[in-house]
Amino acid sequence: MDTTQRTEQQRSADRRRRELLEAADRVVLRDGPGASMNAIAAEAGITKPILYRHFGDKGGLYAALAKRHTDALLDSLRAALDAPAERRERVEATLDTYLAAIEARPQVYRFLMHPAEGAPSEQGFDVGKHSAPLLRRMGEELAQVIGERLDLGPGSHQLARVWGHGIVGMMHAAGDWWLGERPCSRAELVRSLADLLWGRLAAAGDKVGGPGF
């Protein structure tokens, strides 16, 4: 098989994979954590064994959906951090971007973070094994942004990671509670979380030669 044929086959496989993920998205939007491999296969117009051929099992499908949505969320968070505004405004905009994302697609959020709700776990699917890496990835991404932009003094690399994972943990825990109970408006939650973060963020200077924060 020549290079052209292999490239075309790869493009076809990638296209088919995107179509299957879009079908999975539609089921998740409808069923949330109760989305099953059977329902996703039916939505895609294929049999479950064909779905397994592409993703292996529900864990493989979950990982692919998680990457798809996490990539989109991280792009939005980076855009908020890069916006031409004062630091406090960008902190609030970043928090709001995360909360707006989970508010806009709560079924997707629950599927990713609480996949065992709504239906018994499918064989071989470990909730913690798959949801925890999402938060770790976001924590490392935010740590990188902080490390590139803020002068945190001695031990700055480690401190940037502490801050990155701490902020993501705060956003996740507060957002999860807020989405379930709706005790206040999104704007009120954003202001309260920004107040909690602001003292140390306000005091830190921009890193010399960095893009600024």
Buried (B, 14 or more C-beta within 10 A) or exposed (E): EEEEEEEEEEEEEEEBEEEBBEBBBBBBBEBBBBBBBEBBBBBBEBEBEEBBEBBEBBBBBBBBBBBBBBEEBBEBBBEBBEEEEEBBEBBBBBBBBBBBBBBEBEBBBBBBBBBBEBBEEBEEBEBEEBBEBBBEBBBBBBBEBBBBBBEBEEEBEEBBBBBBBBBBEBBBEBBBEBBEEEEEEBEEBBBEBBEEBBEEBEEBEEBEEEEEB
